[in-house]
Amino acid sequence: MLRIGLIGFGAISQLVAAELAHSTEIELAGVLVRSGRAHEVASVLAATESLADLLDRRLDIVVECAGQEAVREVGVASLRSGADLMLVSTGALGDPELRERLIAAARSVAKRVLVPAGAIAGLDGLVALRRSTLRSVRYTSAKPPAAWKGTPAEREFDLDGISEATEIFAGSAADAARLYPKNANLAVTIALAGVGLEKTGIRLIADPGLRENVGRIEAIGRLGSLDVEVRGPAAAGNPKTSAITAYSVIAALEGLQAPLVLPV
């Protein structure tokens, strides 16, 4: 039985916890919540406000679902405790110094930093194309205007007044990770799977005609090309995050236990 601990109890964590309640292969050993929140979930989960307490529970994997700052705060300690670390907030890996610290910590204890696909498909193909000399990779993320509130776009655009699809950002994955940290997880994941943070092109679109989130990868390599699009609803309570992300986490965890392993 795989024992996991969750970091955070927001929209994605709650979906993951609900799915794991029915699993016979994966045990949710506990969840780390913000100070003052443990009583809210203690009735259904072994919640704690102490990272040390969570890491003392003989975890196989720590699954982070709490944002980039949480990766900085708990990532290295989680690895050094002897657990693998699965990141939902992969935008944190856009910070080269943090990325190297996590890799070094993982190597020091023979553990791994695990990156689920999240709300996109085609990463396996992108990694394969990278082996054959990728020429270009572009990722486009289109969401309803409300999903971009609380980002730099809110200062630059009248999000409530947008009447047509509007490009709110065009640049590198490195810049997207810096300027749009809450929306940049897939941008960084795709960049690391492909041509890197500086060479991966990112477009962010606010589209009032959408009722779902849309992600598209376009890649061209010497031996082939890839063009894949995923559409899906946002997670309840968090318009910035696609609900499918939670099921990607579940699929990745189940794959670690499965006798027949398929790309996830």
C-alpha positions in Angstrom: 0.0 0.0 0.0 1.4 3.4 -1.1 1.2 5.9 1.8 0.9 9.6 0.7 0.6 12.9 2.5 -1.0 16.0 0.9 0.3 19.5 1.2 -2.7 21.9 1.2 -6.4 21.3 1.1 -7.7 23.5 -1.7 -9.7 22.6 -4.8 -7.2 20.0 -6.2 -6.3 18.4 -2.9 -10.0 17.9 -2.0 -10.6 16.2 -5.3 -7.6 14.0 -4.8 -8.6 13.1 -1.3 -12.1 12.2 -2.4 -10.8 9.8 -5.1 -8.3 8.2 -2.7 -11.1 7.4 -0.2 -12.1 4.6 -2.6 -8.6 3.3 -3.4 -7.4 -0.1 -2.2 -3.8 0.6 -3.3 -3.1 4.1 -2.0 -3.6 5.3 1.6 -4.0 9.0 2.4 -1.9 9.2 5.6 -2.5 12.8 6.3 -2.9 16.4 5.0 -1.0 19.5 6.0 -3.2 22.5 6.3 -2.7 26.2 7.2 -2.7 27.2 10.8 -6.2 27.3 12.2 -7.7 25.0 9.5 -7.0 21.5 10.9 -10.4 21.4 12.7 -12.2 22.0 9.4 -11.0 18.7 7.9 -10.1 16.6 11.0 -13.4 14.8 10.9 -12.6 13.1 7.6 -8.8 13.3 7.3 -5.8 13.0 9.6 -5.1 16.8 9.2 -2.2 18.5 10.8 -0.7 22.0 10.9 2.8 20.6 11.5 5.1 19.5 8.6 7.2 17.5 11.0 4.1 15.6 12.2 3.1 14.8 8.6 6.6 13.7 7.6 6.7 11.4 10.7 3.9 9.3 9.2 6.2 7.0 7.1 5.1 8.5 3.8 6.1 7.1 0.5 5.2 10.3 -1.4 4.4 13.8 -0.5 1.9 15.4 -2.9 2.1 19.2 -3.0 -1.1 21.0 -4.0 -0.6 24.3 -2.2 1.2 26.7 -4.5 4.7 27.7 -5.4 5.6 29.1 -2.0 4.7 25.8 -0.4 7.2 24.1 -2.7 9.9 26.4 -1.4 8.8 25.8 2.2 8.3 22.1 2.3 10.0 20.6 -0.8 13.5 19.9 0.4 12.4 18.7 3.9 9.9 16.3 2.3 12.6 14.7 0.2 15.1 14.5 3.0 12.4 12.7 5.1 12.7 9.8 2.7 9.6 10.4 0.6 9.3 11.1 -3.1 7.9 14.6 -3.9 5.1 15.1 -6.4 4.5 18.7 -7.5 1.2 20.2 -8.7 2.7 23.7 -8.5 5.3 22.9 -11.1 5.7 26.6 -11.8 8.1 26.7 -8.9 10.5 24.7 -11.0 10.8 27.8 -13.1 13.2 29.1 -10.4 16.5 27.6 -11.4 18.0 27.8 -7.9 15.0 26.1 -6.3 14.9 23.5 -9.0 18.6 22.6 -8.4 18.1 22.5 -4.6 15.2 20.0 -5.0 17.2 17.9 -7.4 20.2 17.9 -5.1 18.0 16.9 -2.1 16.4 14.1 -4.1 19.8 12.7 -5.2 21.1 12.8 -1.7 18.5 10.4 -0.5 17.9 8.4 -3.7 14.4 9.9 -4.1 12.6 11.7 -6.9 10.7 14.8 -7.8 7.7 13.7 -9.7 5.8 15.9 -12.2 2.3 14.8 -13.2 1.0 15.8 -16.6 -1.6 18.1 -15.1 -4.3 19.5 -17.4 -2.6 18.7 -20.7 -1.9 15.8 -22.9 1.1 15.0 -25.2 4.0 15.4 -22.8 5.2 11.9 -23.7 5.3 12.9 -27.3 7.0 16.1 -26.5 9.8 14.3 -24.6 10.2 11.9 -27.5 10.5 14.7 -30.0 13.1 16.4 -27.8 15.3 13.4 -28.5 15.1 14.2 -32.2 16.0 17.9 -32.1 12.9 20.1 -31.4 12.8 23.3 -33.4 10.0 25.0 -31.6 7.4 24.6 -28.9 4.5 26.9 -28.1 1.9 26.6 -25.4 -1.4 28.5 -25.5 -3.6 28.8 -22.4 -7.1 30.3 -22.9 -9.5 30.8 -20.0 -12.5 32.9 -19.2 -11.6 36.5 -18.1 -12.4 35.8 -14.5 -9.6 33.2 -14.3 -7.1 36.0 -14.9 -8.2 38.2 -12.0 -5.5 38.7 -9.4 -2.8 38.6 -12.1 -1.0 41.4 -14.0 -3.7 41.2 -16.7 -6.2 42.7 -14.2 -4.1 45.9 -14.2 -3.5 46.0 -17.9 -7.0 45.0 -19.2 -10.6 45.6 -18.2 -11.3 41.9 -17.7 -15.0 42.5 -17.0 -15.3 44.5 -20.2 -13.5 42.2 -22.6 -15.9 41.3 -25.5 -13.6 39.0 -27.6 -10.7 36.7 -27.2 -7.7 38.9 -26.1 -4.1 38.0 -25.8 -3.0 39.2 -22.4 0.6 37.8 -22.5 3.1 36.6 -25.1 6.6 35.7 -24.2 8.8 32.9 -22.8 7.9 30.3 -20.2 10.5 31.9 -18.0 8.6 35.3 -18.1 5.3 33.6 -17.7 6.5 31.8 -14.6 7.7 35.1 -13.1 4.6 37.3 -14.0 1.8 34.7 -13.8 2.9 32.3 -11.1 -0.6 31.0 -10.4 -1.2 30.3 -14.0 2.2 29.1 -15.1 2.4 25.5 -13.9 1.8 23.9 -17.3 4.0 26.5 -19.0 7.0 25.4 -16.9 6.1 21.7 -17.2 6.0 21.9 -21.0 9.2 24.0 -21.1 11.1 21.4 -19.0 9.8 18.6 -21.1 10.8 20.4 -24.3 13.2 23.1 -25.3 13.6 24.9 -22.0 12.2 28.0 -20.2 13.7 30.6 -22.4 12.9 29.0 -25.8 9.3 27.9 -25.1 6.8 30.4 -26.4 3.7 31.1 -24.2 0.5 32.8 -25.1 -2.2 33.6 -22.5 -5.7 34.4 -23.7 -8.7 35.8 -21.9 -11.8 34.7 -23.9 -15.3 35.7 -22.7 -16.7 33.1 -25.0 -15.2 30.2 -23.0 -16.9 28.4 -20.2 -13.9 26.1 -19.8 -10.1 26.2 -19.7 -8.3 25.3 -22.9 -4.6 24.3 -23.3 -2.8 23.7 -26.5 0.7 22.5 -27.3 2.2 23.0 -30.8 5.7 21.5 -31.3 7.8 20.9 -34.4 10.8 18.6 -34.5 13.1 17.1 -37.0 11.3 13.7 -37.0 7.7 15.0 -36.5 5.3 17.5 -35.1 2.8 17.6 -32.3 -0.5 19.6 -32.0 -2.7 18.7 -29.0 -5.5 20.5 -27.3 -7.3 19.8 -24.0 -10.5 21.4 -22.9 -12.1 21.0 -19.5 -13.9 22.7 -16.6 -12.1 24.6 -13.9 -11.9 23.1 -10.4 -14.7 24.1 -8.2 -13.7 27.2 -6.3 -10.6 27.9 -8.3 -11.1 29.2 -11.9 -7.3 29.3 -12.5 -7.0 25.5 -12.2 -8.5 22.7 -14.4 -10.3 19.9 -12.6 -8.5 17.3 -14.7 -5.3 18.2 -12.8 -6.5 16.2 -9.8 -7.2 13.1 -11.9 -3.8 13.5 -13.5 -2.3 13.2 -9.9 -4.4 10.1 -9.2 -3.3 8.5 -12.5 0.4 9.2 -11.8 0.1 7.7 -8.3 -1.7 4.6 -9.6 0.9 4.2 -12.2 3.6 3.9 -9.5 1.8 0.9 -8.2 0.6 -0.7 -11.4 2.1 -3.9 -12.9 1.4 -2.6 -16.4 2.6 1.0 -16.7 1.2 3.3 -19.4 2.2 6.8 -20.3 0.5 9.3 -17.9 
